Amino acid sequence: MAVYALTGNLATGKSTILALLKNKGAIVFDIDEKVHECYNDKQGIVYKNVSQLFPEALEAGEINRKKLGDIVFNDLSKLKVLEDTVHPFVIELMVKWRESIKNVKRICIAEVPLLFEKGLMEHFEGIILVAVKQKELIQRIMNKYNFSKEQALDRLSLYLPVDEKREKVSFIIDNSFDFERLEKEVDLLWYKITLG
């Protein structure tokens, strides 16, 4: 059975779609969830490194993700330091997951937000892109993170343009509309994947 990557820009609804696919029977891997786990594991190397590199992001001994985000997204050199600390470890977890499911007969899907940006396409037989119309996406980011329009555009600038990704993927889900429409999109995707 093919293993698919689920990718898309910030606030496109990837986690919601991953949950819908899991409910249909997919085996899933959520990179953002793994990052959360690494930040919470005080004995782990990621927590130790991040807390040493960004002590101002700590709050009562916990890594405050909002504080950390404010620090690194206001200084791209610090963002690179954070990515160099966290991404290799989490990518290694993804590769191990990929290896662990090689004989599984069910559909397997990993949510990988920075799939193209980090050049991780080779780990997957297919790619599912979640796209949202730009105007709608900017508004969602502003609402979700309490950002200004400028801050939303700054965050989006860290991702490759969606139009560049469209030509390199197996499936596209348009999540510009309501949840009912999204469920239909996911139903259609599942039908196409199970046929394949």
C-alpha beads as a LAMMPS data file, in Angstrom:
LAMMPS data file: protein, C-alpha beads

196 atoms
195 bonds

1 atom types
1 bond types

-500.0 500.0 xlo xhi
-500.0 500.0 ylo yhi
-500.0 500.0 zlo zhi

Masses

1 110.0

Atoms # bond

1 1 1 0.000 0.000 0.000
2 1 1 1.317 3.469 -0.858
3 1 1 2.293 5.878 1.883
4 1 1 1.095 9.443 1.307
5 1 1 2.294 12.796 2.607
6 1 1 -0.336 15.359 3.534
7 1 1 1.033 18.866 3.154
8 1 1 -0.046 22.486 2.831
9 1 1 0.613 25.960 4.126
10 1 1 -0.128 27.254 7.601
11 1 1 -3.796 27.128 8.702
12 1 1 -5.038 25.177 5.682
13 1 1 -6.728 22.542 7.867
14 1 1 -4.207 19.706 7.543
15 1 1 -4.797 18.372 11.059
16 1 1 -8.573 18.313 10.552
17 1 1 -8.140 16.407 7.296
18 1 1 -5.680 13.985 8.899
19 1 1 -8.246 13.274 11.646
20 1 1 -10.955 12.628 9.035
21 1 1 -8.661 10.226 7.192
22 1 1 -7.755 8.467 10.441
23 1 1 -11.470 7.991 11.115
24 1 1 -11.733 6.273 7.740
25 1 1 -9.047 3.782 8.745
26 1 1 -5.763 5.376 7.696
27 1 1 -2.669 4.874 9.822
28 1 1 -1.390 8.395 10.431
29 1 1 1.765 10.205 11.512
30 1 1 1.466 13.825 12.654
31 1 1 4.767 15.723 12.617
32 1 1 3.347 18.680 14.577
33 1 1 2.160 16.273 17.270
34 1 1 5.656 14.767 17.460
35 1 1 7.158 18.247 17.854
36 1 1 4.708 18.876 20.747
37 1 1 5.809 15.610 22.349
38 1 1 9.481 16.534 21.967
39 1 1 8.901 19.942 23.575
40 1 1 7.104 18.280 26.500
41 1 1 9.695 15.533 27.056
42 1 1 12.011 17.175 29.574
43 1 1 14.415 14.234 29.431
44 1 1 14.643 14.387 25.651
45 1 1 17.386 16.000 23.572
46 1 1 14.992 18.389 21.778
47 1 1 13.635 19.871 25.007
48 1 1 17.146 20.224 26.441
49 1 1 18.548 21.889 23.335
50 1 1 15.599 24.240 22.793
51 1 1 15.489 25.285 26.453
52 1 1 19.229 26.038 26.362
53 1 1 19.084 27.915 23.056
54 1 1 15.875 29.832 23.840
55 1 1 15.618 30.172 27.652
56 1 1 13.317 33.175 27.192
57 1 1 10.713 30.788 25.707
58 1 1 10.450 28.869 28.993
59 1 1 7.551 29.428 31.341
60 1 1 7.531 27.496 34.637
61 1 1 9.919 24.994 33.079
62 1 1 7.723 24.406 30.037
63 1 1 8.454 25.486 26.467
64 1 1 5.824 28.086 25.619
65 1 1 5.233 27.579 21.903
66 1 1 3.713 31.009 21.412
67 1 1 6.717 32.703 23.009
68 1 1 9.058 30.509 20.991
69 1 1 7.184 31.376 17.812
70 1 1 7.366 35.098 18.572
71 1 1 11.131 34.795 19.082
72 1 1 12.007 32.825 15.972
73 1 1 9.580 34.359 13.505
74 1 1 10.896 37.829 14.300
75 1 1 14.451 36.719 13.532
76 1 1 14.914 34.231 10.694
77 1 1 18.437 33.369 11.860
78 1 1 16.891 32.128 15.118
79 1 1 14.257 30.231 13.135
80 1 1 17.052 28.418 11.308
81 1 1 18.709 27.542 14.634
82 1 1 15.415 26.112 15.908
83 1 1 14.779 24.151 12.702
84 1 1 18.338 22.761 12.745
85 1 1 17.705 21.607 16.322
86 1 1 14.219 20.124 15.932
87 1 1 13.756 19.007 12.332
88 1 1 16.496 16.330 12.042
89 1 1 15.172 14.584 15.144
90 1 1 11.541 14.679 14.027
91 1 1 12.418 13.646 10.464
92 1 1 14.264 10.655 11.932
93 1 1 11.068 9.721 13.811
94 1 1 9.146 9.980 10.529
95 1 1 11.654 7.753 8.721
96 1 1 11.386 5.159 11.526
97 1 1 7.579 5.294 11.293
98 1 1 7.853 4.848 7.535
99 1 1 10.013 1.779 8.063
100 1 1 7.670 0.370 10.720
101 1 1 4.682 0.340 8.338
102 1 1 6.386 -1.068 5.253
103 1 1 4.419 -4.326 5.435
104 1 1 1.104 -2.759 6.481
105 1 1 -1.764 -3.251 4.030
106 1 1 -3.764 -0.196 5.143
107 1 1 -3.508 3.327 3.754
108 1 1 -0.842 5.314 5.603
109 1 1 -0.626 9.099 5.668
110 1 1 1.898 11.446 7.289
111 1 1 1.161 15.111 7.849
112 1 1 4.336 16.927 6.753
113 1 1 3.780 20.711 6.594
114 1 1 7.230 21.550 5.173
115 1 1 7.434 18.576 2.805
116 1 1 8.641 20.559 -0.210
117 1 1 10.559 23.163 1.749
118 1 1 12.654 20.450 3.431
119 1 1 12.899 18.168 0.375
120 1 1 11.168 15.152 1.953
121 1 1 9.187 14.047 -1.110
122 1 1 11.290 10.923 -1.704
123 1 1 9.895 9.287 1.436
124 1 1 6.405 9.003 -0.075
125 1 1 4.695 7.355 -3.027
126 1 1 2.060 10.081 -3.236
127 1 1 1.437 13.620 -2.052
128 1 1 -1.858 15.222 -0.980
129 1 1 -1.830 19.016 -1.067
130 1 1 -4.314 21.042 0.978
131 1 1 -4.964 24.386 -0.688
132 1 1 -6.977 27.401 0.444
133 1 1 -7.640 30.527 -1.577
134 1 1 -5.075 33.158 -0.574
135 1 1 -7.532 35.784 0.697
136 1 1 -9.356 33.198 2.830
137 1 1 -6.065 31.757 4.102
138 1 1 -4.723 35.124 5.216
139 1 1 -7.945 35.768 7.132
140 1 1 -7.767 32.344 8.795
141 1 1 -4.174 32.920 9.900
142 1 1 -5.067 36.351 11.279
143 1 1 -8.010 34.869 13.208
144 1 1 -6.238 31.737 14.450
145 1 1 -3.022 33.373 15.642
146 1 1 -4.272 36.912 16.279
147 1 1 -1.861 38.202 13.637
148 1 1 -1.889 41.370 11.606
149 1 1 -2.119 40.958 7.843
150 1 1 1.603 41.706 7.599
151 1 1 2.433 38.995 10.152
152 1 1 0.250 36.506 8.276
153 1 1 2.018 37.282 5.008
154 1 1 5.411 36.969 6.723
155 1 1 4.528 33.463 7.939
156 1 1 3.246 32.454 4.513
157 1 1 6.468 33.667 2.920
158 1 1 8.262 30.757 4.639
159 1 1 6.355 28.294 2.439
160 1 1 6.811 27.682 -1.263
161 1 1 3.942 29.163 -3.298
162 1 1 1.011 26.777 -3.674
163 1 1 1.107 27.106 -7.470
164 1 1 4.632 25.631 -7.483
165 1 1 3.443 22.662 -5.437
166 1 1 0.317 21.912 -7.484
167 1 1 2.323 20.417 -10.349
168 1 1 4.190 18.013 -8.047
169 1 1 1.332 16.361 -6.147
170 1 1 -0.988 13.388 -6.607
171 1 1 -4.145 14.935 -5.130
172 1 1 -5.381 18.398 -4.156
173 1 1 -8.003 19.152 -1.507
174 1 1 -9.562 22.619 -1.718
175 1 1 -10.378 23.635 1.855
176 1 1 -11.573 27.160 1.064
177 1 1 -15.158 26.418 2.078
178 1 1 -17.150 25.018 5.005
179 1 1 -16.668 21.759 6.907
180 1 1 -19.462 19.956 5.059
181 1 1 -17.734 20.664 1.750
182 1 1 -14.421 19.529 3.244
183 1 1 -15.927 16.208 4.314
184 1 1 -17.066 15.635 0.717
185 1 1 -13.570 16.481 -0.555
186 1 1 -12.065 13.967 1.882
187 1 1 -14.636 11.318 0.905
188 1 1 -13.654 11.768 -2.743
189 1 1 -9.956 11.639 -1.881
190 1 1 -10.442 8.432 0.102
191 1 1 -12.336 6.878 -2.789
192 1 1 -9.520 7.750 -5.219
193 1 1 -6.800 6.492 -2.881
194 1 1 -8.526 3.192 -2.168
195 1 1 -9.006 2.653 -5.891
196 1 1 -5.285 3.192 -6.434

Bonds

1 1 1 2
2 1 2 3
3 1 3 4
4 1 4 5
5 1 5 6
6 1 6 7
7 1 7 8
8 1 8 9
9 1 9 10
10 1 10 11
11 1 11 12
12 1 12 13
13 1 13 14
14 1 14 15
15 1 15 16
16 1 16 17
17 1 17 18
18 1 18 19
19 1 19 20
20 1 20 21
21 1 21 22
22 1 22 23
23 1 23 24
24 1 24 25
25 1 25 26
26 1 26 27
27 1 27 28
28 1 28 29
29 1 29 30
30 1 30 31
31 1 31 32
32 1 32 33
33 1 33 34
34 1 34 35
35 1 35 36
36 1 36 37
37 1 37 38
38 1 38 39
39 1 39 40
40 1 40 41
41 1 41 42
42 1 42 43
43 1 43 44
44 1 44 45
45 1 45 46
46 1 46 47
47 1 47 48
48 1 48 49
49 1 49 50
50 1 50 51
51 1 51 52
52 1 52 53
53 1 53 54
54 1 54 55
55 1 55 56
56 1 56 57
57 1 57 58
58 1 58 59
59 1 59 60
60 1 60 61
61 1 61 62
62 1 62 63
63 1 63 64
64 1 64 65
65 1 65 66
66 1 66 67
67 1 67 68
68 1 68 69
69 1 69 70
70 1 70 71
71 1 71 72
72 1 72 73
73 1 73 74
74 1 74 75
75 1 75 76
76 1 76 77
77 1 77 78
78 1 78 79
79 1 79 80
80 1 80 81
81 1 81 82
82 1 82 83
83 1 83 84
84 1 84 85
85 1 85 86
86 1 86 87
87 1 87 88
88 1 88 89
89 1 89 90
90 1 90 91
91 1 91 92
92 1 92 93
93 1 93 94
94 1 94 95
95 1 95 96
96 1 96 97
97 1 97 98
98 1 98 99
99 1 99 100
100 1 100 101
101 1 101 102
102 1 102 103
103 1 103 104
104 1 104 105
105 1 105 106
106 1 106 107
107 1 107 108
108 1 108 109
109 1 109 110
110 1 110 111
111 1 111 112
112 1 112 113
113 1 113 114
114 1 114 115
115 1 115 116
116 1 116 117
117 1 117 118
118 1 118 119
119 1 119 120
120 1 120 121
121 1 121 122
122 1 122 123
123 1 123 124
124 1 124 125
125 1 125 126
126 1 126 127
127 1 127 128
128 1 128 129
129 1 129 130
130 1 130 131
131 1 131 132
132 1 132 133
133 1 133 134
134 1 134 135
135 1 135 136
136 1 136 137
137 1 137 138
138 1 138 139
139 1 139 140
140 1 140 141
141 1 141 142
142 1 142 143
143 1 143 144
144 1 144 145
145 1 145 146
146 1 146 147
147 1 147 148
148 1 148 149
149 1 149 150
150 1 150 151
151 1 151 152
152 1 152 153
153 1 153 154
154 1 154 155
155 1 155 156
156 1 156 157
157 1 157 158
158 1 158 159
159 1 159 160
160 1 160 161
161 1 161 162
162 1 162 163
163 1 163 164
164 1 164 165
165 1 165 166
166 1 166 167
167 1 167 168
168 1 168 169
169 1 169 170
170 1 170 171
171 1 171 172
172 1 172 173
173 1 173 174
174 1 174 175
175 1 175 176
176 1 176 177
177 1 177 178
178 1 178 179
179 1 179 180
180 1 180 181
181 1 181 182
182 1 182 183
183 1 183 184
184 1 184 185
185 1 185 186
186 1 186 187
187 1 187 188
188 1 188 189
189 1 189 190
190 1 190 191
191 1 191 192
192 1 192 193
193 1 193 194
194 1 194 195
195 1 195 196
